[in-house]
Amino acid sequence: MQDYLKQQITEALQKMAPGLEIPEITIEKPRSPEHGDAATNIALVLAKTLKNSPAKIAEEIASHIETQSGFIKSVEVAGPGFINFRFSENWLSEQLMDAFRKKDQYGRSNVLQGKHIQVEFVSANPTGPLTVGHGRNAVLGDTVARVLEWAGAKVEREYYFNNAGRQMRVLAESVRARYLQEIGVDATFPEGGYEGAYITDIARQVREDHGDDLAGEEHLGVFKKAAEESIFEDIKRTLARMNISMDSFFNENTLYEDGSIDKVIDLLKQKGLIYESEGATWFKTTGFGKDKDTVLIKSSGEPTYRLPDIAYHINKLSRGFDLAIDIFGADHIATYPDVVSAVEACGFDSSKIDVIVYQFVTIVKDGKPFKMSTRKANFVTLDELMDEVGADVTRFFFLMRAPGTHLEFDINEAKEAGEKNPVFYLQYAHARIQSIMRKVRETYDFENAEPDFTLLRHESEISLIKRVLEFPEVIKSTAGHREPHKIINYLNELATAFHRFYHDCRILGEDEKLAKARTELLTVTATVLSNGLGILGINAPDRM
């Protein structure tokens, strides 16, 4: 309907002002149902251009809108110049039939068909189990990928990691120290070492595999390899438990091996954007609006994170992705603009890079926050969180708020039983519909003919139909803005409309044709709930 309304408004404006450069037309759902089913502010946007009052422009646009097609029931001008539309019942019935026929494909679109999109997320180095701090990243990235797939895109999920450098050396030294303690040798634990219990577990496994003969420092590589393999297996198991599967893993070290890092330095030098000072290599970020230039290579010769990140993003674009999406925590706010600027300076289209920055998560239990650190033993792992509240609830709570909003994950609230728990509220709605339909089909022997949705004229029926028909637009909007919490908001509205319908409109005991129409309305509603929850990576149970 949005596309139809935009077309109608565009044609009206072309009649009113031939040659007018028409701006983007925004169609939104009014906050109050009293204001209709859709609204636009285009008259206010064009007031200055058309040199007329918004109200008069709105009236003229409304006079050109076609209401005889059967799609639009009425067009009204409200307030300072808003145009409100009400959909006809016949159009609602036709669209509901279309949804009914599409079955579980309802909501899919081809708006991004032909687009090859990469979503890079999680990307934690293999130094410890995935923590709650990684959880929001993981769930957000996977859900964004799912939404993009529903919009028709080909999506590749990638995990970027570094198994070299100081972090991995300290990890290996930490495992070696625990190994030495296991075999009864005095060992000094490395400064800043990783102290989690998983380090001891890895050390014990090394001893089981190799015996007691690895006390010498020359065997440090054995500990590094064992730690990396063990931790990565643990990471993959955790992701699988959250219904997440990666398509590819990219090792930062390959950027050094294939000369990509050196190529970036050469390209930036050619552009006059790199200079040496105080033994370090600097990137002239002041040329891109920053207050200070930025170090790319420290005086010690060690690159900062920005340098391989620049090479990595050039690598992404060189692989032919139409869009490369990064899921970053708030600690990257100051760093990723440097990467984007450098990619553009190297001759690549930085508009193909999209960064989603999310705020961090605070875990609260019994009113007290848990602290997290992969180097200490008091961090909360994702597995521990899922043990506590379940995978579905974990995913749902990570998605409840907009990415840019701080998230307080209250374990007590997440463990709440029944419909007070927001994810259970949606799952119960789906399960209740399935229960209703089982009872209905025990009572009625419906013919194979399609339902007559024109029989649905009760206020609660119309309200539920309207909510159902919003689903495709919600998916398109979510794919465009990459904000999965909008799906949760929509599903809550749909579940509320269903419960109102359930209270007001009975099925058992009604005429067979009306019973069939209402039953198939519930079929479509259950499909939308199932599809929506599926995009969120959450189960839609038939029984609870």
C-alpha positions in Angstrom: 0.0 0.0 0.0 2.9 2.4 0.7 4.1 2.2 -2.9 0.5 2.7 -4.1 0.1 5.8 -1.9 3.4 7.2 -3.0 2.4 6.8 -6.6 -0.9 8.5 -6.1 0.7 11.4 -4.3 3.4 11.7 -7.0 0.8 11.8 -9.7 -1.2 14.4 -7.8 1.8 16.6 -7.5 2.7 16.3 -11.1 -0.8 17.5 -12.0 -0.5 20.4 -9.5 3.0 21.5 -10.4 4.4 20.0 -13.7 8.2 19.8 -13.6 8.3 19.9 -9.8 11.2 18.1 -8.3 9.4 15.8 -5.9 11.3 15.0 -2.6 11.1 11.7 -0.9 7.6 10.9 0.2 7.3 9.5 3.7 4.3 7.3 4.6 3.8 6.5 8.3 1.3 4.8 10.5 -0.4 7.4 12.7 0.0 6.9 16.4 -3.7 7.0 17.0 -6.1 4.8 14.9 -8.5 7.8 14.9 -6.2 9.5 12.4 -6.5 6.7 9.9 -4.3 3.9 8.6 -1.5 5.9 7.0 -0.4 9.5 6.9 2.1 11.8 5.0 3.6 15.2 5.8 4.5 15.9 2.2 2.4 19.1 2.2 4.5 20.5 5.0 7.7 19.5 3.3 6.6 21.3 0.1 5.1 24.5 1.6 8.2 26.6 1.0 8.7 25.3 -2.5 5.1 25.7 -3.6 4.8 29.0 -1.7 1.4 28.1 -0.2 0.1 27.0 3.2 0.6 23.3 4.0 -3.2 22.9 4.6 -4.1 24.2 1.1 -1.4 22.1 -0.5 -2.8 19.1 1.4 -6.3 19.8 0.3 -5.3 20.0 -3.3 -3.3 16.8 -3.1 -6.3 15.0 -1.5 -8.6 16.2 -4.3 -6.4 14.3 -6.8 -6.2 11.1 -4.9 -8.1 8.2 -6.5 -10.7 6.8 -4.1 -12.8 4.9 -6.7 -10.2 2.1 -7.1 -11.4 0.3 -4.0 -8.1 0.6 -2.3 -8.6 3.8 -0.3 -11.7 4.4 1.6 -11.1 8.0 2.4 -8.6 10.8 2.4 -8.6 13.5 5.0 -6.6 16.6 5.8 -5.7 17.1 9.5 -3.8 19.5 11.7 -1.4 21.9 9.9 -1.4 19.9 6.7 -1.1 16.2 7.3 -2.9 13.9 4.9 -4.5 10.8 6.4 -5.6 7.8 4.5 -8.1 5.0 5.5 -7.9 1.7 3.7 -11.1 0.0 2.3 -12.3 -3.3 3.8 -12.3 -4.8 0.3 -8.6 -4.0 -0.1 -7.9 -5.4 3.3 -9.7 -8.7 2.3 -7.7 -8.9 -1.0 -4.4 -8.3 0.7 -5.2 -10.9 3.4 -6.0 -13.4 0.7 -2.6 -12.7 -0.9 -0.9 -13.3 2.5 -2.9 -16.5 2.9 -1.8 -17.8 -0.5 1.9 -17.0 0.1 1.9 -19.1 3.3 5.3 -19.1 5.0 6.8 -16.9 2.2 4.7 -14.0 3.3 6.9 -11.0 4.2 9.7 -11.9 1.9 10.6 -9.4 -0.8 13.0 -8.8 -3.6 13.8 -5.2 -2.6 17.5 -6.2 -2.2 17.5 -8.9 -4.8 20.9 -9.1 -6.6 22.7 -7.5 -3.7 25.7 -9.3 -2.2 26.1 -8.2 1.4 28.6 -9.1 4.0 27.9 -8.8 7.7 30.9 -9.1 9.9 30.2 -9.6 13.6 31.4 -11.2 16.8 35.0 -11.1 15.7 36.4 -11.9 19.1 40.0 -13.0 19.2 40.4 -16.6 20.5 41.5 -15.6 24.0 38.6 -16.9 26.0 34.9 -17.9 25.9 32.3 -15.6 24.4 31.0 -13.3 27.2 27.8 -11.4 27.5 29.8 -8.5 26.1 30.0 -10.4 22.8 26.4 -11.6 23.0 24.7 -8.4 21.8 27.2 -8.2 18.9 26.5 -11.8 17.9 22.7 -11.6 18.1 22.5 -8.2 16.4 24.7 -9.3 13.5 23.0 -12.5 12.9 19.5 -10.9 13.0 20.5 -8.1 10.7 21.8 -10.8 8.3 18.4 -12.7 8.5 16.4 -9.6 7.8 18.6 -8.7 4.8 18.0 -12.3 3.5 14.3 -11.8 3.9 14.6 -8.7 1.8 16.2 -10.7 -1.0 19.9 -10.1 -0.5 22.6 -12.8 -0.6 24.3 -12.5 2.7 27.7 -13.8 4.0 28.4 -13.8 7.7 32.0 -13.4 8.5 34.1 -13.7 11.6 37.3 -11.6 11.7 40.0 -12.6 14.2 43.7 -12.2 15.0 45.6 -15.2 16.3 48.9 -13.4 16.5 50.3 -10.6 18.5 50.7 -9.8 22.2 47.2 -11.1 23.3 47.8 -14.5 21.9 51.3 -14.6 23.4 50.0 -13.8 26.8 47.3 -16.4 26.3 49.9 -19.0 25.5 52.0 -18.0 28.5 49.0 -18.2 30.7 48.2 -21.8 29.6 51.9 -22.7 30.0 52.0 -21.3 33.5 48.9 -23.4 34.5 50.5 -26.5 32.8 53.7 -26.1 34.8 51.6 -25.8 38.0 49.8 -29.0 37.0 53.0 -30.9 36.6 54.4 -29.5 39.9 56.8 -26.9 38.5 57.0 -23.5 40.1 55.7 -20.9 37.5 55.3 -17.2 37.5 51.9 -16.2 36.0 52.4 -13.6 33.3 51.5 -10.0 34.0 48.0 -9.3 32.7 47.5 -13.0 32.1 44.2 -14.7 31.5 42.9 -16.2 34.8 39.7 -17.9 33.9 39.1 -21.5 34.8 39.1 -22.4 31.1 42.9 -21.7 31.1 43.4 -24.5 33.6 41.1 -26.8 31.6 43.2 -26.2 28.4 46.4 -26.8 30.3 45.1 -30.1 31.6 44.1 -31.2 28.1 47.6 -30.3 26.9 49.1 -32.5 29.6 46.8 -35.3 28.7 47.7 -35.0 25.0 51.5 -34.4 25.4 52.5 -35.6 28.8 54.8 -33.8 31.2 57.6 -33.0 28.7 56.7 -29.4 27.6 58.3 -27.4 30.4 60.8 -25.7 28.2 60.0 -22.2 26.7 60.6 -23.6 23.2 57.2 -25.3 23.5 55.2 -22.1 23.8 53.8 -22.7 20.3 52.1 -25.9 21.5 50.3 -24.0 24.2 49.2 -21.3 21.8 47.9 -23.8 19.2 46.1 -25.8 21.8 44.5 -22.7 23.4 43.4 -21.3 20.0 41.8 -24.6 18.8 40.1 -25.2 22.1 38.7 -21.7 22.5 37.5 -21.5 18.9 35.7 -24.8 19.3 34.1 -23.4 22.4 33.1 -20.2 20.5 31.6 -22.2 17.7 29.5 -24.3 20.1 28.3 -21.2 21.8 27.2 -19.6 18.6 25.5 -22.8 17.4 23.6 -22.9 20.7 22.4 -19.3 19.8 21.3 -20.5 16.4 24.2 -18.7 14.7 26.4 -20.1 12.0 29.3 -18.3 10.3 30.0 -18.6 6.6 33.6 -17.6 6.8 36.4 -16.9 9.2 39.1 -14.3 8.2 42.5 -14.3 9.9 44.0 -10.8 10.2 47.5 -12.4 9.8 46.7 -13.1 6.1 46.8 -9.3 5.5 50.4 -9.3 6.5 51.3 -12.5 4.6 49.7 -11.3 1.3 51.2 -7.8 1.4 47.9 -6.0 1.9 49.3 -4.0 4.9 52.2 -2.8 2.8 49.9 -1.9 0.0 47.8 0.3 2.3 50.9 2.1 3.5 52.1 2.7 -0.1 48.7 4.0 -1.3 48.4 6.4 1.6 52.0 7.6 1.0 51.2 8.2 -2.6 48.3 10.4 -1.5 50.6 12.3 0.9 48.5 11.1 3.9 51.3 9.4 5.8 54.4 10.8 7.5 57.0 9.8 10.1 57.4 11.5 13.4 58.9 10.5 16.8 59.7 7.1 15.3 56.0 6.4 14.6 54.0 6.4 11.3 51.1 8.8 11.3 47.9 9.1 9.3 46.9 12.7 8.5 43.3 12.4 9.9 43.3 16.1 10.5 42.7 16.3 6.7 39.4 14.5 7.4 38.1 16.8 10.1 39.8 15.3 13.2 41.6 17.5 15.8 44.7 15.3 15.8 46.5 12.9 13.4 46.4 9.2 14.2 49.2 6.7 14.7 49.1 3.8 12.3 52.4 2.2 13.4 53.9 2.7 16.9 57.5 3.6 17.5 58.0 0.0 18.5 57.1 -1.1 15.0 53.7 -2.6 16.2 50.7 -1.5 14.0 47.7 -0.1 15.8 44.3 -1.7 15.1 43.5 0.9 12.4 46.1 -0.3 9.9 44.9 -4.0 9.5 41.3 -2.8 9.7 41.9 -0.5 6.7 43.5 -3.4 4.8 40.7 -5.7 5.8 37.9 -3.3 4.6 39.7 -2.8 1.3 39.8 -6.6 1.1 36.1 -6.8 1.7 35.3 -4.3 -1.1 37.7 -6.1 -3.4 35.7 -9.2 -3.0 32.8 -7.5 -4.7 30.4 -7.0 -1.9 27.7 -4.4 -2.6 27.6 -3.6 1.1 29.9 -4.5 4.0 28.2 -4.1 7.4 30.3 -4.0 10.6 28.8 -4.6 14.0 30.9 -2.6 16.5 30.7 -1.8 20.2 30.6 1.8 21.4 34.4 1.6 22.0 34.9 1.8 18.2 33.1 5.1 17.8 36.3 7.1 17.6 38.2 4.6 15.4 36.0 3.4 12.6 35.8 6.9 10.9 39.6 6.7 10.4 39.2 3.4 8.6 36.4 4.7 6.4 38.4 7.8 5.5 41.5 5.7 4.6 39.5 3.3 2.5 38.1 6.3 0.5 41.6 7.8 0.2 42.9 4.5 -1.2 40.4 4.8 -4.1 37.6 2.6 -2.8 33.9 3.4 -2.4 33.5 3.9 1.3 29.8 4.4 0.9 29.6 0.6 0.7 30.7 0.3 4.3 28.0 0.6 6.9 28.8 0.6 10.6 26.2 -0.3 13.3 27.4 0.8 16.7 25.7 -0.7 19.7 26.0 0.2 23.4 27.2 -2.2 25.9 25.3 -4.6 28.1 25.0 -4.5 31.9 24.0 -7.8 33.5 22.0 -7.4 36.6 20.9 -10.2 39.0 19.2 -9.6 42.3 19.8 -5.9 41.8 23.5 -6.2 41.6 25.6 -5.8 38.4 28.0 -8.5 37.2 31.4 -7.4 36.0 32.9 -9.0 32.9 36.6 -9.5 31.9 38.1 -12.2 29.8 41.3 -11.9 31.8 39.7 -12.4 35.2 37.6 -15.2 36.6 34.5 -13.1 37.3 33.2 -12.6 33.8 29.8 -13.9 32.7 30.0 -16.2 29.6 27.2 -16.4 27.1 26.8 -20.1 28.0 26.3 -19.2 31.6 23.7 -16.7 30.6 21.9 -19.3 28.4 22.1 -21.8 31.2 20.3 -19.3 33.4 17.5 -18.1 31.0 17.6 -20.1 27.8 18.8 -19.3 24.3 15.5 -17.9 23.0 15.2 -15.4 25.9 18.9 -14.5 25.6 18.5 -13.6 21.9 15.2 -11.7 22.5 16.5 -9.6 25.4 19.6 -8.6 23.4 17.3 -7.4 20.6 14.7 -5.6 22.7 16.3 -2.2 22.5 17.7 -0.1 19.7 21.4 -0.8 19.1 22.4 2.7 20.2 20.6 2.3 23.5 22.3 0.9 26.6 20.9 -2.4 27.5 20.4 -3.6 31.1 19.9 -7.4 31.0 17.9 -8.3 34.1 18.2 -12.0 34.7 15.3 -12.1 37.1 13.0 -10.5 34.6 14.3 -12.8 31.9 13.5 -15.8 34.1 10.0 -14.6 34.8 7.5 -17.3 33.9 4.3 -16.9 31.9 3.1 -14.0 29.7 4.9 -11.4 31.9 8.1 -12.5 30.1 8.1 -10.6 26.8 9.4 -13.4 24.7 7.0 -15.9 26.2 4.2 -13.5 25.5 4.8 -13.8 21.8 5.5 -17.6 21.9 2.2 -18.1 23.9 0.3 -16.2 21.2 1.6 -18.5 18.6 1.0 -21.6 20.7 -2.5 -20.4 21.6 -3.4 -20.0 17.9 -2.2 -23.5 17.2 -4.3 -24.8 20.1 -7.4 -23.0 18.8 -7.0 -24.3 15.3 -6.6 -27.9 16.6 -9.9 -27.6 18.3 -11.6 -25.9 15.3 -10.5 -28.6 12.9 -11.8 -31.3 15.3 -15.2 -29.6 15.0 -15.4 -28.4 11.4 -14.7 -30.3 8.2 -13.8 -27.3 6.1 -14.0 -27.6 2.3 -10.8 -27.0 0.3 -12.2 -23.8 -1.1 -10.5 -20.6 -0.2 -11.9 -18.6 2.7 -14.2 -15.6 2.1 -12.4 -12.9 4.0 -15.1 -10.3 3.1 -17.1 -11.8 5.9 -14.6 -10.3 8.4 -16.0 -6.9 9.3 -15.8 -6.9 13.2 -13.7 -4.1 14.6 -11.3 -6.7 16.2 -11.1 -8.6 13.0 -10.2 -5.5 11.0 -7.6 -4.4 13.6 -5.9 -7.8 13.4 -5.9 -7.9 9.6 -4.3 -4.4 9.5 -1.6 -5.6 11.9 -0.9 -8.7 9.8 -0.6 -6.7 6.6 2.0 -4.4 8.1 4.5 -7.3 8.2 6.1 -6.9 4.8 6.7 -3.2 5.3 8.2 -3.8 8.7 10.7 -6.2 7.2 11.6 -3.8 4.4 12.0 -0.9 6.9 14.1 -3.1 9.3 16.3 -4.2 6.4 16.8 -0.6 5.4 17.6 0.8 8.8 19.1 -2.3 10.4 17.1 -2.0 13.6 15.8 -5.5 14.6 14.0 -4.2 17.7 11.3 -2.8 15.3 10.3 -6.4 14.6 9.8 -7.0 18.3 7.7 -3.9 18.6 5.6 -5.0 15.7 5.1 -8.6 17.0 3.9 -7.2 20.3 1.3 -5.1 18.5 0.3 -8.2 16.5 0.0 -10.4 19.6 -2.1 -7.7 21.3 -4.4 -7.5 18.3 -4.8 -11.3 18.3 -5.7 -11.4 22.0 -8.4 -8.7 21.4 -9.7 -10.8 18.5 -9.6 -13.9 20.7 -11.7 -12.1 23.3 -14.2 -10.6 20.9 -14.6 -13.1 18.0 -15.5 -16.7 18.6 -15.1 -19.5 16.0 -16.7 -22.5 17.5 -20.5 -22.4 17.1 -20.4 -19.9 14.2 -21.6 -20.4 10.6 -19.0 -22.6 8.8 -18.1 -19.9 6.3 -17.4 -17.3 9.0 -15.6 -19.9 11.1 -13.4 -20.8 8.2 -12.6 -17.1 7.5 -11.7 -16.5 11.1 -9.7 -19.7 11.3 -7.6 -18.8 8.2 -7.1 -15.3 9.6 -5.5 -17.0 12.5 -3.5 -19.2 10.2 -2.0 -16.1 8.6 -1.5 -14.5 12.0 0.4 -17.6 13.2 2.5 -17.6 10.1 3.5 -13.9 10.7 4.4 -14.7 14.3 6.4 -17.7 13.2 8.2 -15.8 10.5 8.9 -12.8 12.7 10.2 -14.9 15.5 12.3 -16.9 13.0 13.9 -13.7 11.8 14.8 -13.0 15.4 16.3 -16.5 15.6 13.7 -17.5 18.2 11.4 -20.6 18.2 7.7 -20.4 17.6 6.3 -23.4 19.6 3.0 -25.1 18.8 2.5 -26.0 22.4 3.6 -24.5 25.7 
